[in-house]
């Protein structure tokens, strides 16, 4: 309880609340712009937050993360152009409902569903993170090594048909994590004579490249196709009329409550699992909603078809912070950006965050609750009055602004021009990955967890005199090992069963 009071004291400082409000507004705007998302925005803003007070910087990023998923539903419903990848499924029923002249109702469903999912995940974060952090204090090198292995295995286990691509992305990430000085031998690895690589690849320029530069390259593709640009602008003028958002009435809310609860549960579970992400959550939630209501024709403007993915994607938001804050393992690519932001502010994630700086830990958690509450009226205001101007913003201007922010942000991390080269390099890697539909999350997760695995493996071997039994004789380590085997074995069992059915 004392931690919550400390967090409230930090959060309700006027400057922190203003930053949270600004973050929500920025999140709504960037979320509604096709080609931008929370990851890109946070990647280019993190270096700028270096000179801010910690509570101001973190509140700004919390607001962006909360609101961007909700903002992505606006063009998805009105134009059938998802603002973010997490709003893809929302278009299935949102756009048909909009075509029926119910744009305001569809937006109201999306906003209320997002708020419900976001609040549930914030409550999960409030109660689960401190508990896991206390358990993590019992962790030694073997447990942390197996925790990193579990993070890797969840990516493989949730890969579905893309298991080979996920393993490839993780292998690339592990190679990048080896760059720099070896912690055991002190020898330089993969530095190619560059002093700037002695400390390894800087996380922030890498993330700016993967998200910011990649998005610019993809925007250039659409700009080069002039007809595509004209079509989009004309579509905005033709399809987007001023709408008045209508929130669900009591009868509709009662009807949607089971869908909200089910989809939020799915989103929270998926969010806690490292590497799973919003895309899996929205498709699972939509699938379960359609199974729950076989009498409804999904894809024709069904309210449940909007409520399910929107509550699921916002439920992932705060719950993805659970493993980061309590264990130091990012839940997805966006929460890995929080890792960079907290590091810049001199804060360490994991049990030490709650032990050494409880005021910051609880401020982050309570910030998610407050951000979701203020998101509801702000999103209604945005949809009613500002969305038209934002949707008509030219792609050329947008890509130029993003490029300036990317270059400035990468350089500002350590005032080193080499960071700009790292940013460009990873921009092309991200662009190539997107072209071949290789997910970026496994690469990011592996590059972060790689050094954690290496350090704790070495310490475990020293601790156990080179015996591998240390991983099975310690209860927590053994439990994590069993979970890892289950996650790795799941796709193999499914493939075996599918092969037997077809045989």
C-alpha positions as CSV (number, residue, x, y, z in Angstrom):
1,X,0.0,0.0,0.0
2,X,2.9,2.4,0.8
3,X,4.2,1.8,-2.8
4,X,0.9,2.8,-4.3
5,X,0.8,6.0,-2.2
6,X,4.3,6.8,-3.3
7,X,3.3,6.1,-7.0
8,X,0.3,8.4,-6.6
9,X,2.5,11.2,-5.3
10,X,4.7,11.0,-8.4
11,X,1.8,10.6,-10.8
12,X,-0.3,13.5,-9.6
13,X,2.4,16.1,-9.9
14,X,1.0,18.6,-12.5
15,X,3.9,18.2,-14.9
16,X,3.5,14.3,-14.9
17,X,-0.2,14.6,-15.5
18,X,0.4,17.0,-18.4
19,X,2.9,14.6,-19.9
20,X,0.4,11.7,-19.6
21,X,-2.3,13.8,-21.3
22,X,0.2,14.8,-24.0
23,X,1.1,11.1,-24.5
24,X,-2.5,10.1,-24.9
25,X,-3.1,12.8,-27.5
26,X,0.1,11.9,-29.4
27,X,-0.8,8.2,-29.3
28,X,-4.3,8.9,-30.7
29,X,-2.8,10.9,-33.6
30,X,0.0,8.6,-34.5
31,X,-2.2,5.5,-34.1
32,X,-4.7,6.9,-36.6
33,X,-2.0,7.6,-39.2
34,X,-1.4,4.5,-41.5
35,X,2.3,3.8,-41.4
36,X,3.0,5.1,-37.9
37,X,2.4,3.2,-34.6
38,X,3.4,3.3,-31.0
39,X,6.7,1.6,-31.5
40,X,7.9,4.0,-34.2
41,X,6.8,7.0,-32.1
42,X,8.4,5.8,-28.9
43,X,11.6,4.8,-30.7
44,X,12.1,8.4,-32.0
45,X,11.0,10.1,-28.8
46,X,13.0,8.1,-26.2
47,X,16.3,10.0,-26.9
48,X,14.4,13.3,-26.5
49,X,13.2,12.1,-23.1
50,X,16.8,12.0,-21.8
51,X,16.7,15.5,-20.6
52,X,13.3,15.2,-18.9
53,X,12.6,14.3,-15.3
54,X,12.0,10.5,-15.1
55,X,8.3,10.8,-14.1
56,X,7.6,13.1,-17.0
57,X,9.4,10.9,-19.6
58,X,7.8,7.7,-18.5
59,X,4.3,9.2,-18.3
60,X,4.6,10.5,-21.8
61,X,5.5,7.1,-23.1
62,X,2.8,5.4,-21.1
63,X,0.2,7.7,-22.6
64,X,1.4,7.0,-26.2
65,X,1.4,3.2,-25.6
66,X,-2.1,3.2,-24.2
67,X,-3.8,5.4,-26.8
68,X,-2.1,4.3,-30.1
69,X,-3.9,1.0,-30.2
70,X,-7.2,2.8,-29.8
71,X,-6.3,5.4,-32.4
72,X,-5.5,2.7,-35.0
73,X,-9.2,1.8,-35.0
74,X,-10.3,5.2,-36.4
75,X,-9.1,4.8,-40.1
76,X,-9.7,1.1,-39.8
77,X,-13.4,1.7,-39.2
78,X,-13.9,4.8,-41.4
79,X,-11.6,3.9,-44.4
80,X,-10.8,0.1,-44.0
81,X,-7.2,1.2,-43.7
82,X,-5.8,0.0,-40.3
83,X,-3.8,2.8,-38.6
84,X,-1.8,0.1,-36.7
85,X,-1.4,-3.6,-37.3
86,X,-3.4,-4.3,-34.1
87,X,-6.5,-2.7,-35.7
88,X,-6.5,-5.0,-38.7
89,X,-9.3,-7.2,-37.5
90,X,-11.4,-4.2,-36.4
91,X,-11.9,-3.4,-40.1
92,X,-13.7,-6.7,-40.7
93,X,-16.9,-5.5,-39.0
94,X,-16.0,-1.8,-38.3
95,X,-16.0,-0.7,-41.9
96,X,-19.2,-2.6,-42.9
97,X,-20.9,-0.9,-39.9
98,X,-19.6,2.4,-41.1
99,X,-20.9,1.8,-44.6
100,X,-24.3,1.2,-43.0
101,X,-24.2,4.8,-41.7
102,X,-23.3,3.8,-38.2
103,X,-19.8,5.3,-38.1
104,X,-20.4,7.0,-34.7
105,X,-21.7,3.8,-33.2
106,X,-18.8,1.8,-34.5
107,X,-16.2,4.3,-33.2
108,X,-18.1,4.3,-29.8
109,X,-17.8,0.5,-29.6
110,X,-14.1,0.6,-30.4
111,X,-13.4,3.3,-27.8
112,X,-15.4,1.7,-25.0
113,X,-13.9,-1.8,-25.8
114,X,-10.4,-0.4,-25.8
115,X,-11.0,1.3,-22.5
116,X,-12.4,-1.9,-20.9
117,X,-9.5,-4.0,-22.2
118,X,-7.0,-1.4,-21.1
119,X,-8.3,-1.0,-17.6
120,X,-8.4,-4.8,-17.0
121,X,-4.8,-5.1,-18.2
122,X,-3.7,-2.2,-15.9
123,X,-5.4,-3.9,-12.9
124,X,-3.6,-7.2,-13.8
125,X,-0.3,-5.2,-13.9
126,X,-1.1,-3.6,-10.5
127,X,-1.6,-6.9,-8.7
128,X,0.6,-9.3,-10.7
129,X,3.9,-7.3,-11.1
130,X,4.7,-6.8,-7.4
131,X,4.0,-10.5,-6.7
132,X,6.2,-11.7,-9.5
133,X,8.9,-9.3,-8.5
134,X,8.9,-10.8,-5.0
135,X,9.3,-14.3,-6.5
136,X,12.1,-13.0,-8.8
137,X,14.1,-12.1,-5.7
138,X,14.6,-15.8,-5.2
139,X,16.1,-16.1,-8.7
140,X,19.7,-17.0,-9.1
141,X,21.8,-17.4,-12.4
142,X,20.2,-20.8,-13.3
143,X,16.7,-19.3,-12.9
144,X,17.5,-16.2,-15.0
145,X,19.1,-18.4,-17.7
146,X,16.0,-20.6,-17.9
147,X,13.8,-17.4,-17.8
148,X,15.6,-16.2,-20.9
149,X,15.2,-19.7,-22.5
150,X,11.4,-19.5,-21.7
151,X,11.2,-16.1,-23.4
152,X,12.8,-17.6,-26.5
153,X,10.6,-20.8,-26.4
154,X,7.4,-18.8,-26.2
155,X,8.3,-17.1,-29.5
156,X,8.7,-20.5,-31.1
157,X,5.6,-22.0,-29.4
158,X,3.4,-19.1,-30.6
159,X,4.8,-19.0,-34.1
160,X,2.2,-21.2,-35.8
161,X,3.2,-21.8,-39.4
162,X,6.0,-19.2,-39.2
163,X,8.2,-21.3,-36.9
164,X,11.1,-21.3,-39.3
165,X,11.0,-17.5,-39.8
166,X,10.8,-17.0,-36.1
167,X,13.8,-19.2,-35.4
168,X,15.7,-17.3,-38.2
169,X,14.9,-14.0,-36.7
170,X,15.9,-15.2,-33.2
171,X,19.2,-16.5,-34.6
172,X,20.0,-13.1,-36.2
173,X,19.1,-11.4,-32.9
174,X,21.4,-13.8,-30.9
175,X,24.3,-13.0,-33.3
176,X,23.8,-9.3,-32.8
177,X,23.8,-9.8,-29.0
178,X,27.3,-11.3,-29.3
179,X,28.7,-8.1,-30.7
180,X,31.2,-6.4,-28.3
181,X,33.5,-7.4,-25.6
182,X,33.1,-11.0,-24.3
183,X,32.2,-10.8,-20.6
184,X,34.2,-13.9,-19.9
185,X,37.4,-13.5,-22.0
186,X,37.5,-9.7,-22.5
187,X,38.1,-10.3,-26.2
188,X,36.3,-8.2,-28.9
189,X,33.7,-10.1,-31.0
190,X,32.3,-9.0,-34.3
191,X,33.5,-5.4,-33.8
192,X,35.4,-5.2,-37.2
193,X,37.8,-2.8,-35.6
194,X,35.1,-0.3,-34.6
195,X,35.6,1.1,-31.1
196,X,32.0,2.1,-31.0
197,X,31.0,-1.5,-31.1
198,X,33.1,-2.5,-28.1
199,X,30.1,-2.1,-25.7
200,X,27.8,-3.9,-28.1
201,X,25.1,-2.6,-30.4
202,X,23.2,0.3,-28.8
203,X,19.6,-0.7,-28.2
204,X,17.9,2.6,-28.9
205,X,19.5,3.3,-32.4
206,X,18.7,-0.4,-33.3
207,X,15.0,0.1,-32.4
208,X,14.8,3.5,-34.1
209,X,16.1,1.8,-37.3
210,X,13.8,-1.2,-37.1
211,X,10.7,0.9,-36.6
212,X,11.4,4.4,-37.7
213,X,13.6,4.0,-40.8
214,X,11.7,0.9,-41.9
215,X,8.4,2.9,-41.8
216,X,10.1,5.7,-43.9
217,X,11.2,3.2,-46.5
218,X,7.7,1.8,-46.7
219,X,6.2,5.2,-46.9
220,X,8.6,6.1,-49.8
221,X,7.1,3.1,-51.7
222,X,3.6,4.5,-51.3
223,X,4.7,8.0,-52.2
224,X,6.5,6.8,-55.4
225,X,3.1,5.3,-56.5
226,X,1.4,8.7,-57.0
227,X,-1.9,7.2,-57.8
228,X,-2.0,5.4,-54.4
229,X,-1.4,8.7,-52.7
230,X,-4.2,10.4,-54.6
231,X,-6.5,7.5,-53.9
232,X,-5.9,7.7,-50.2
233,X,-6.5,11.4,-50.0
234,X,-9.6,11.2,-52.2
235,X,-10.9,8.3,-50.1
236,X,-10.5,10.4,-47.0
237,X,-12.5,13.3,-48.6
238,X,-15.2,11.0,-49.9
239,X,-15.6,8.5,-47.1
240,X,-14.9,10.6,-44.0
241,X,-17.8,12.8,-43.0
242,X,-18.0,14.5,-39.6
243,X,-19.3,11.9,-37.2
244,X,-20.6,12.0,-33.7
245,X,-19.3,9.2,-31.5
246,X,-22.0,7.3,-29.7
247,X,-21.1,5.1,-26.8
248,X,-23.0,1.8,-26.3
249,X,-26.2,2.1,-24.2
250,X,-26.9,-0.2,-21.2
251,X,-28.5,-2.9,-23.3
252,X,-25.6,-3.0,-25.7
253,X,-23.0,-2.9,-22.9
254,X,-24.8,-5.8,-21.2
255,X,-24.8,-7.8,-24.5
256,X,-21.1,-7.1,-25.0
257,X,-19.9,-7.7,-21.5
258,X,-19.2,-11.5,-22.0
259,X,-17.2,-10.6,-25.2
260,X,-15.3,-7.9,-23.4
261,X,-14.4,-10.2,-20.5
262,X,-13.4,-13.1,-22.7
263,X,-11.3,-11.0,-25.1
264,X,-9.7,-9.1,-22.3
265,X,-8.7,-12.4,-20.7
266,X,-7.1,-13.5,-23.9
267,X,-5.3,-10.2,-24.3
268,X,-4.0,-10.3,-20.8
269,X,-2.7,-13.9,-21.1
270,X,-1.1,-13.2,-24.5
271,X,0.4,-9.9,-23.2
272,X,2.2,-11.6,-20.3
273,X,3.8,-14.2,-22.6
274,X,7.0,-12.7,-24.0
275,X,7.0,-12.4,-27.8
276,X,3.4,-13.2,-28.4
277,X,2.1,-9.7,-29.2
278,X,-1.2,-8.0,-30.2
279,X,-1.6,-9.7,-33.6
280,X,-2.1,-13.1,-32.0
281,X,-4.4,-11.7,-29.4
282,X,-6.8,-9.9,-31.8
283,X,-7.1,-13.0,-34.1
284,X,-7.7,-15.3,-31.1
285,X,-10.3,-13.0,-29.6
286,X,-12.1,-12.5,-32.9
287,X,-12.1,-16.3,-33.5
288,X,-13.4,-17.0,-30.0
289,X,-16.1,-14.4,-30.3
290,X,-17.3,-15.9,-33.6
291,X,-17.4,-19.3,-32.1
292,X,-19.3,-18.0,-29.1
293,X,-22.0,-16.4,-31.4
294,X,-22.5,-18.8,-34.3
295,X,-25.9,-17.1,-34.9
296,X,-24.2,-13.9,-35.9
297,X,-22.8,-13.3,-39.3
298,X,-19.3,-11.8,-38.6
299,X,-17.8,-9.5,-41.2
300,X,-21.1,-7.7,-41.9
301,X,-21.0,-5.1,-39.2
302,X,-21.5,-7.1,-36.0
303,X,-20.8,-5.2,-32.7
304,X,-19.0,-8.2,-31.2
305,X,-16.7,-8.1,-34.2
306,X,-15.4,-4.7,-33.1
307,X,-15.6,-5.3,-29.4
308,X,-13.5,-8.5,-29.4
309,X,-10.3,-7.3,-31.2
310,X,-10.4,-3.8,-29.6
311,X,-10.7,-5.1,-26.0
312,X,-8.0,-7.7,-26.7
313,X,-5.4,-5.4,-28.3
314,X,-5.7,-2.9,-25.4
315,X,-5.6,-5.7,-22.9
316,X,-2.2,-6.6,-24.2
317,X,-0.8,-3.1,-23.5
318,X,-0.3,-3.0,-19.8
319,X,-0.1,-6.8,-19.3
320,X,3.0,-6.8,-21.7
321,X,4.7,-4.7,-19.0
322,X,4.2,-7.4,-16.3
323,X,7.3,-9.5,-17.3
324,X,9.3,-6.3,-18.0
325,X,8.7,-4.6,-14.7
326,X,8.8,-7.8,-12.5
327,X,11.4,-10.0,-14.3
328,X,13.2,-7.6,-16.6
329,X,12.0,-9.5,-19.7
330,X,10.2,-7.5,-22.4
331,X,6.7,-8.8,-23.2
332,X,6.8,-7.5,-26.8
333,X,8.7,-5.1,-29.1
334,X,7.0,-2.0,-27.6
335,X,7.7,-2.9,-24.0
336,X,11.4,-3.4,-25.0
337,X,11.4,0.3,-25.9
338,X,10.3,0.9,-22.3
339,X,13.4,-1.0,-21.3
340,X,15.5,1.5,-23.2
341,X,13.6,4.5,-21.7
342,X,14.0,3.2,-18.1
343,X,17.7,2.5,-18.7
344,X,18.2,6.1,-20.0
345,X,16.6,7.4,-16.8
346,X,19.0,5.2,-14.7
347,X,16.3,2.7,-13.6
348,X,16.7,-1.1,-13.7
349,X,13.8,-3.3,-14.5
350,X,13.1,-6.5,-12.5
351,X,12.8,-7.0,-8.7
352,X,15.2,-4.1,-8.0
353,X,12.7,-1.6,-9.5
354,X,10.1,-2.4,-6.8
355,X,12.8,-2.7,-4.1
356,X,14.9,0.4,-4.8
357,X,12.5,2.7,-6.6
358,X,8.9,1.7,-5.6
359,X,7.6,5.2,-6.4
360,X,8.6,4.8,-10.1
361,X,7.4,1.2,-10.3
362,X,3.9,2.1,-9.0
363,X,3.8,5.4,-10.9
364,X,4.1,3.4,-14.2
365,X,1.4,1.0,-13.1
366,X,-1.0,3.7,-11.9
367,X,-0.2,5.7,-15.0
368,X,-1.7,2.9,-17.2
369,X,-4.9,3.1,-15.2
370,X,-5.2,6.9,-15.4
371,X,-4.2,6.9,-19.1
372,X,-7.0,4.5,-20.0
373,X,-9.5,6.6,-18.0
374,X,-8.6,9.9,-19.7
375,X,-8.4,8.1,-23.1
376,X,-12.1,7.7,-23.3
377,X,-13.2,11.4,-23.5
378,X,-10.1,12.4,-25.4
379,X,-10.7,9.8,-28.1
380,X,-14.3,10.9,-28.4
381,X,-13.2,14.5,-28.8
382,X,-10.5,13.5,-31.3
383,X,-12.9,11.5,-33.5
384,X,-15.6,14.2,-33.4
385,X,-13.4,17.2,-34.2
386,X,-9.7,16.5,-35.2
387,X,-9.5,13.2,-37.1
388,X,-10.3,14.7,-40.5
389,X,-7.3,17.1,-40.5
390,X,-4.9,14.3,-39.3
391,X,-6.0,11.8,-41.8
392,X,-5.4,14.3,-44.6
393,X,-1.8,14.9,-43.7
394,X,0.5,14.3,-46.7
395,X,2.7,11.3,-46.6
396,X,5.7,13.3,-47.9
397,X,5.5,15.7,-44.9
398,X,5.0,12.9,-42.5
399,X,8.0,10.9,-43.7
400,X,10.2,14.0,-43.6
401,X,9.3,14.7,-39.9
402,X,9.9,11.1,-38.9
403,X,13.3,11.0,-40.7
404,X,14.5,14.2,-38.8
405,X,13.3,12.8,-35.5
406,X,15.0,9.4,-36.2
407,X,18.4,10.9,-37.1
408,X,18.3,13.4,-34.2
409,X,17.2,10.7,-31.7
410,X,19.8,8.1,-32.8
411,X,22.6,10.7,-32.5
412,X,21.4,12.1,-29.2
413,X,21.7,8.8,-27.4
414,X,25.5,9.2,-26.9
415,X,26.4,12.1,-29.3
416,X,28.0,9.5,-31.6
417,X,27.5,9.6,-35.3
418,X,28.1,5.9,-35.5
419,X,24.7,5.4,-33.9
420,X,23.2,6.9,-37.1
421,X,25.0,4.2,-39.2
422,X,23.6,1.5,-36.8
423,X,20.1,3.0,-37.2
424,X,20.3,2.9,-41.1
425,X,21.7,-0.6,-41.0
426,X,18.8,-1.9,-38.9
427,X,16.4,0.1,-41.0
428,X,17.3,-1.9,-44.0
429,X,17.2,-5.1,-42.0
430,X,13.7,-4.3,-40.8
431,X,12.6,-3.4,-44.3
432,X,13.9,-6.7,-45.6
433,X,12.3,-8.6,-42.8
434,X,8.9,-7.0,-43.6
435,X,9.3,-7.7,-47.3
436,X,9.8,-11.4,-46.6
437,X,7.2,-11.4,-43.8
438,X,9.8,-12.3,-41.1
439,X,8.6,-11.0,-37.7
440,X,10.9,-8.5,-35.9
441,X,9.8,-9.2,-32.4
442,X,11.9,-12.4,-32.1
443,X,15.0,-10.5,-33.3
444,X,14.5,-7.8,-30.7
445,X,13.8,-10.3,-27.9
446,X,16.8,-12.4,-28.8
447,X,19.2,-9.4,-29.0
448,X,18.0,-8.3,-25.5
449,X,18.0,-11.8,-23.9
450,X,21.1,-13.0,-25.6
451,X,23.6,-11.3,-23.3
452,X,21.4,-12.2,-20.3
453,X,21.5,-15.9,-21.3
454,X,25.3,-15.8,-21.9
455,X,26.1,-14.1,-18.5
456,X,23.8,-16.3,-16.5
457,X,25.0,-19.5,-18.3
458,X,28.6,-18.8,-17.3
459,X,27.7,-17.9,-13.8
460,X,25.5,-21.1,-13.5
461,X,28.4,-23.3,-14.7
462,X,30.8,-21.7,-12.3
463,X,28.3,-22.1,-9.5
464,X,27.7,-25.8,-10.3
465,X,31.2,-26.7,-11.3
466,X,30.1,-27.3,-14.9
467,X,27.2,-29.6,-14.0
468,X,24.0,-29.2,-16.0
469,X,22.0,-30.7,-13.1
470,X,21.8,-27.3,-11.6
471,X,18.9,-26.5,-14.0
472,X,16.8,-29.4,-12.8
473,X,17.7,-29.7,-9.1
474,X,16.5,-26.1,-8.3
475,X,12.6,-26.1,-8.2
476,X,12.1,-22.7,-10.0
477,X,14.7,-23.4,-12.7
478,X,13.1,-26.9,-13.3
479,X,9.6,-25.4,-13.5
480,X,10.8,-22.8,-16.1
481,X,12.5,-25.6,-18.0
482,X,9.3,-27.6,-18.1
483,X,7.3,-24.6,-19.3
484,X,9.9,-24.0,-22.1
485,X,9.7,-27.6,-23.3
486,X,5.9,-27.3,-23.3
487,X,6.0,-24.2,-25.4
488,X,8.5,-25.7,-27.9
489,X,6.6,-28.9,-28.1
490,X,3.2,-27.4,-28.7
491,X,3.7,-26.6,-32.5
492,X,5.4,-30.0,-33.0
493,X,2.5,-31.9,-31.5
494,X,0.0,-29.9,-33.6
495,X,1.9,-30.6,-36.8
496,X,2.1,-34.3,-35.9
497,X,-1.7,-34.4,-35.3
498,X,-2.4,-32.5,-38.6
499,X,-0.1,-34.9,-40.5
500,X,-1.9,-37.9,-39.0
501,X,-5.3,-36.5,-40.1
502,X,-4.2,-35.9,-43.7
503,X,-2.5,-39.3,-43.9
